[in-house]
Amino acid sequence: MLDSMLSEDSPPDVNVDMPCLAVNAGFDVYPNIAEPTDWWLLGNLKTDGVDAVIKAYRDGTTPGMRMNREMPLRELARRYGNKHSKKLYWKDDLICRWLHEWGADYMGGR
């Protein structure tokens, strides 16, 4: 599976059947594309307001949302794939793992 992913030019473009937003106790808002982490943060309802949060969601402006629709899957596979791994993943689960690893690297490099 990794070999075929190393040649995929299209981005992961992970999405959901039923779009919705997750709001935590601090009023931070996240899309339900992946886990609620900094690279998916759409904004804060109290400090940014509803309009800004909805605009960020509609326009896909979070670092995670941009990467999800722009970075070729081959780049994620090159960075995070392990040809010697004995672990078994469904393709979608592996992509989600790589999205998380990318986000952790992205936030660490800021």
Steps between C-alpha positions, in 0.01 A plus 500: 500500500780744586659459156179606326457795737854617422387572144165671574501863389158583641466637854340292778184717487356328806143613555186388676153400387332731749697821558471645848706703743630400842510761775700439817439647847727796418290584189771389257345361180632215283374328183412133538761405241753379757590539866455835677857631489664834433553441128125447449384791724246717319488765770338582828134597521556754778811673369461456121122482466271274302557671165878455513469135604253420222716686246807298608297179460349600165834619358702214653765732641640293787847351440352149517221578255743658252743210521214249467397646164841608364785267605540198272446170680840388370660771717329371814597144408860607440523685831312261727475165325710212626568223247626274778201538729312186601192699606177457310283799412203569281608762249271766652632433851858524381429832330342631822810393691720685251277810525557495874875453461512785249310726738729419792802581281334816370424630850842399626668690220312826554 
